[in-house]
Amino acid sequence: MINIMYLVLIALLALNVSAEILNAFKMLRKGIEGSQFSLSEKINNTMASFEAKVKKEGRGQEYLTAAGKAREISAEFVAYMDSVDADLFAAVGEHPEQPGELLKSDDQDTPTRIFVDEGKGVELEAKINETRDKFLSLFKDKAEREGVANVMTLKVDSIPPESDKKTWAEYTFFHMPAEAVRTLISKFKNDAVAAEATVIDELYGKVGEKTVIFDKYKAAIVPNSRKFIQGEQLEVEVFLAASSSKDRPSITAGGQSLPLNAEGVGTYKKTVNSVGDFTLNVSVSSKDTKGQMKTYKNSMKYSVVSPADHAPIVSADKMNVFYIGVPNPITCGITGIRPDKVNVNVSGGTASRGGGAGKYSVTVSRPGKATVSLSGTNSQGKTVNGSKEFRVKRIPDPVPEIGGKSGGKMGTGEWKAQLGVAAILKDFDFDAKFLVQGFEMTLSQRGEDLQICTNGGSKFKGQCKALQSKAKVGDIYFIDNIRAKGPDGTTRKLPTISFKIM
């Protein structure tokens, strides 16, 4: 929109340089500067999220470093344009009664002399091309460079065939009023900051891509014990040590394929009913750094013994962890004592009877540890006690999604058909739901000011629904400040996601 307004004003200048037109240039320049400030704030927020994500995930430093170079490239170009503006302002002179304004806004001779006769326009043309090339050099992949180049507004436009001007400098600056040139300088600065934002967004998106940085692998086995009483449950976590969170392996244990949680860990469970010494064989298959599938095998020995009289047994039905905000099923009892004669207490939580003998549901309220304690009286009147400790964790943060995607590219029609933002728990064993309480959405359209709306709830409505319906090819939507409330009653702030409309 800013570029279109500038072209309209240029056309009007061809007819007459009136005070109204010059004043319009001043207003347009101030609008461009305001847009540049908003865009810079957006970049600062993205960089903060970028740094936090790299620190949390321990990867993507090369993309963060490239983003830092993009900031340096933009800052250098903006500083250069500020010096060009200062030189022009000094040459035209300052209005004695209006500080910060030109002495003669309609001065056409000075810009022509500086930019055409003295060659500043040729220098500026080279600087724009140089800066554009620096931005694109941050991408090694040709397709990525071409994609960024197609949306980058910082460029030297070609001279129309019908123009009698021979050079870009002459076409752009010959007999142009000083106020119009200052506005054009502001536009170039804004284009550079917009290019910076585009480059950083592309690099930020690459942190989520597959990156395998390890070269030593091992099939790790973490059992809940190596010696069991008959009737207890063997539980083993199996995973690929030094694995990438984006390269999910295939895991088998005891001849069965294991489902994986969000960390790529598979859990093998089996009630051990036979007495003796046994071996559990595991296998983990994953791609190495060259994309070749490799298989890593390991084994674990364990023993099963007959239960001693009145042995207390406590086992989690899902995993050796209690989660806050959801019921955690366990099975417990004391051998030789009827289940209805066993008392169950939980430190840091409560236990209620479930369906079936020895079945309980545990609820906890704070992270740390919880101990399940059993007590009962046998037929001889002797009191039997036992306990088992569990870890207590908060439910992990959900992942924000729109249409099943956590960012990336989306077609215009597909985007307009979306109902809103969802918060999804990935690979979580419990039935837990997060409800999106609200979010902010920013629409970035080429050549226009950023458009920002605040949405209450998960579904697009009001102003955000209107911004959604404006989508066209090349637009970028940022969804940030996403707030989701979980079953534990806490509200989580989820990471920013962005979509480019194709």
N, C-alpha and C positions, 0 to 999 in steps of 0.2 A: 504494500500500500504506500509506504514511504517513497519507493522508487517511482510509482505511478504519479504521485503528487508532484514529485520533482520534475518529471517530464512535462506535466501540464503547465507548471510554472515557467519552464523553459520556453514552451510554445507561446505563452502569453508575453514573455519578454521580447519575442521576435516582433510583436506588435507595438509594445510601448512599455517603458520602464516607469511605471507609476509608483507612487508612495504605497498604495495598497498592495501591489505585488511584492515590493521590497519587504513590507511588514509581514506578508505571508511567508516569505523566506525565513524571517527571524523566528516566527512561530514554528515553522517546520523544523528548523535547526534545534530549537529547544525540545521539541517532541522527540527528535532523534536522540538527543543527549539523554532524555529521560528513559527512552527504550534501552539505550546502552547501559544505563545504571541498573535497570531491572534485570537485564541479561547477565550482567556481571554478578549480581546477587545470586541468580540461579546457578551460575558456574561455581560460585563459592560453596553453595549447598551440595552440588554434585561432587565436588572435589572432597568435601568432608565425608560424604558417604563412600566415595571411592577409597580414601585412605583407610576408613574403618573396615571396609570389606576386605581389602588386601591384608590388613593386620589380623583380622579375624580368621580368614581362610588360609593365610600363609602362602599365597600365590598371587600372581598378577603384578609383581613389582615392576616388571619391564613395561607394562601398559601404563602404570601410574607414573613411571619416569617419563614416558613419552608424553603423557598429559601435562606434566610439568614443563616440558619443552614447548608444548603448544602455548602454554601461558606466557612463556618467555618470548616466543615469536610474536604473539599478539601485542604484548606490552611494548616490544621494540617498535612495531609498526605504529602503534598509537602515539608513542613518544615522538616518532618522526613526523607524523601528521600534526602533532601539537606544535612542533618547531616550524612547520610550513605555515600553519595558521598564524603563529606569532610573527613570522617574517612579513606575511601579507598585512597583518594588522598594523605593524610598525610602519610599513611603506605607505599605507593609506592614511593612517593617523587616527587618533582617538577623538571622539566628539567631546568638546570642552564641557558641555552641560549634561552629557549622558555617559558616565563612566562605563567602560566595557563595550560601548557601541562605536561603530565606525564613524569617522568624520564625514565621509561621503559614501553612503551605502551603494549609490548608483555609479560609483567610479568604475569605468570600463577600461581605462587606459592602463592603470597600474597592474591589474591581473594579466592583461595581454602582454605587457612588458615582461613581467616576472615569469609567467608560465610558458609563453610562446617565444618571445624574442630572446630571453636570457636562458631558456632551456630547462626551467624547473619542471615543466610538464613532462618532458622526456624522462627526467630523473624520477618523477613520481610514477610514470608508467612502468619503468623498470622495477621500482620498489614494490609495486602491487604484484607484478608477475613473480618477483623473487619471493615475496612473502607467501603467495599462493603455493609456489613450488615447495617451500619449507614445510608448510602444513601437510601437503600430500606426501612428502618424503617420510613422514612418521608411520606410513603404512607400507609394509613389504609386499602385500598381496595386490596384484594389479586390479582385480575386481573391486577390492575395497577402495583403492585410490580413485577408480572411476566413479564409484558410488558416491564418495564424498565430494568429488569434483563436480558432479551433476547438481548438487544442492548448495554449493558454495557460491555466495553472492559477491564475494571479493574477487573481482576480475576486471579486466580491461575490455569493455564492450567494443565490438567492431564498428567501423564507420559505415553508416547507411550508404547504399550505392548512389542515391540521388544527391548526396552531399558533395559540395565543391571543395571541401577541406581535404588536405593531403595527409595530415597526421592526426593521431588521436589527441595530442596536446592542442592543436589548432582547433579541432572540432569541439573539444570540451571547454576551452578557456578563452578563445578569441572573442573579444568584445563582450565578455560576460561581466555583469556587475559584481563588485567585490562581495556584497552580501550573499549572492547566489553561490560564489566560489566557497565562501566560508561554510555554507550549508552543505555543499558537495564534500568538503573536507570532513565534516561531521558524519556524513553518510559513509565515506570510506572507513572511518574509524569504527562505526557501528558494524559494517560488513566484516571487519577483521575480528571483532568480538563475537559476532555470530558464527564465523568460521571456527573460532576457538571452541565455542560451545558444541558445534557439530562434531568436531574432532574428539573432544573429551567424551561426549556421549557414546561415540563409536568405540573408543578405547575402553570405557567403563563397561560396555556390553560384552567385551571380549573376556572379562574376568570370569564370566559364567561359562565360557567355553571350555572344552576338554583340554586339560593340561596335566600330563603325567610327568612328574619331575624326579621320580625315584627310579633306581636301577637295581635295587636289591629287594627281594620279595621272600616272604615266608608265610605258610599257612599257620596262623596262630590259633591255639586252642586254650580257652579259659573255662575250666569246669567249676561248678559250684562245690565240688569235692572230688576226692579220689578214692574215698572209702565210704560205702553206703550200707545202711541197714536195709534188709529185705523189705520191700514195700515203699521205699523212698523214691523220689524222682531224680534221675540224673538229668542235669541241665548243663549244656556246654555252649558257649559262644564261640563261633568260628568266623574268622575274617582274614583278609589278606593284609599282613603287616606292611606298613609304608605304602598303602594304596592311595589312589586319587579318588576324591569324593565324586568325581564326574565319570570315572571308569568303573562301573559296578560289575563286580566279578560274579561268576557262577560257582555256587558252593554246594557240595554234597557231604553228608556225614551219615555213617551207618547205612549207606546205600540209598538214602533219600535226599532229594533236592530241598534246600532250605530257602525260605523267603528271607529277604534282606530288609533291615530297618534303614533309617535315613543315613546312618553312618556306614552303611555297607556291611553290617554285621548280621550273620545268620545264627539263629539259636536252635540247637537240637535238644529235644526233650524225650525222655523215655522213662517209664516206671520200671525199676529194676526188680524183677520178681524171682530171678534165679540166683542161687548162691554160688560164688566162685570168682575166679579172676578172668577179666575180659579185656579186650582191646577195641577201642573205637577208632576206625580209620576215617580220615577226612580228606577232601580234595577241593582245591580252589583253582579255578581257571580264570585268567585275566589277560588282557593285551599288554604287551610290553611297550617301551617307548617307540618301537618301530612298527607298532600295530599288529605284531605277531601274537597269536594266542598261545599262552604258556600255561602249563598245569603244575601246581605245587601240592605235594602230598605230605601228610603228617599223621601221627597216630598218638593215642593216649591210652595208657593202661589204668584200669581201676578195679576195685574189689567190692564184692557184695557179701555181707555176712548176715547170719540169722539175727533177728532182733532180740535184744535183751528184754527181760520182763519189764513191762511198763516203760518202754522208751518213748520219749516225746518226739513227735514228728511234725514239722511245719514246712510246707512247700507252697510257693507261689504258683498259681495256676497259669500265669502268663510269663512273668519274668521276675528276677530277684530285685525288683524295684517297685516302690509305691509311688504313684503319681498323685499330686494334689488336684482336687476338683473332680475326680472320677472314682467310682467304686473299684477297689482292687481285690479280686477274688483270690482266696487262699484255701488250702485244704490242710487241716491239722487234727491232731489227736494224740492220745497216749495209748500205746499197745497194751491190751489187757484190761482197759477201762472203757466202759460204754461211752460213746460220743456225747450223750446227753448228760454225763456226769463230769465232763471236762469243762473247766472254766478258762475262757480266753480273754486276755487283756492286752491292750496295745499302748505302749508309752508313746506319746506324741500323736495319738489318734484314737479311733474307736473301731470296734469290731461288732458286726451284726450277723446273725445267722442267715445263711443262704439256703438254697434248695438242696437237700441231701445231707447225709450224715457227715460231720466233720467239715462242712462247707461254710465259709464265712466271707463276708465282704468288709474290707478295711477301708476307712476314710482317714486321710491325713490332712494337716493344714499348714505345715511349714517345712521348708527344705532341711535336710540333715540326715538324721537316722531315726528309725523307729524299731522298737523291739516287741516282738510278739511273745508273750509269756503264757505258758500253759500250767495248769495245776489241777490235780484230781486226787481222789482217795480210792485206793484199791479195796478189795474184799476183806483184807486184814486190817483195814483202818489206817494204813500208812499213806501219808501225803507224798505225792510224786510231782516234781516241778521240772520245767524245762523252758528254754527260750531260744529264739533265733532273731538275728538282727537283719534289718532291711535298709537299703538306701531310700531316701525320700527326695524326689525331684519335682520341679515344676514341669508341667506339660511344655514341650518345646514350642518355640514360636512357629506359627503357621506361615505359609508362603502366600503373598498376595497374587491373585490371578484375575485375568479378564479373558473370558472365553477359553479357559484352560491353559492360558499362556502367561508366563511371568515376564513379559516384555518381548521385544523384537519387532517383527514386521507383520502387518495385518492389512488385508484388502479393505477398500473403502466400504463395500457393502457389508462385509463381515463385522467391521468395527461399528457401523451404525446399528447393527442388529443386537449388539451386546446390551444386557440389562444393567450391569453394574460390576462392582468389585467383590470378589469372594476371597475368604481367608481359608486356605486348605492345609490340613495337617498331612504331611507326606509320610507314608510307611509307619503309621502309629497304630499300635495294637488295640488301643482302647477306643470306645465310641465317645469321642469328644468333639464338640463343635465350637468354632469361633464365629462370632457375629461381628461384621464390620460396622463400627459406630459412625464413621465418617471419613472424609478424605478431602484433599485439595487437588484440583486438576488444572494444568497449565497447557494451553494450546499455543504452539509456536508455528506460525505460518511465514513462509518466505516473504521478506520485505515488509512484514507487519509487526506492530507492537505485540508483546506477549499478552494473552488473554487468560485471566486466572479466575477460578470460581471455587467456592467452598460447598461441599455436598454433605448433608446429614444422612446417615444410614448407608446401606450398601448399594442401593439402586440409583442410577443416574436420574436426576430430576432437576427441575427449575433451570437455573442458568447453566449448570453442568450438562443437562440434557440438550440444551440449545447449542453449547459448544461441541458436543458429540456430533450433532447433526450437521455441523459445518465441515466435517472431514472431507478432505480432498487429497489427491496424490501429492506426496512430498511433505505433508503436515506431520508434526511430531507432537504427541501428547505425553505429558509427564504426570504421573499419579503419585503424589507424595503426601507426607503427614497422614498416612493411613493408620487408623486406630481400630483395633479389634479386641473385643472382650471375650475371654475364655470361660470355661466352666468353673475355673478356680476363682472367678470374680475379678481378676486383674485385667487391666487394659494394656495391651501391647502396642508399641509403635513399630510398624512394619517398614521394611526398606522401600525406597522409591522404585517404581517400575516405569518403563517408557515404551511407547509404540510408535513406529514410523508407518504412516499410511502409504500403501503401494497401489 
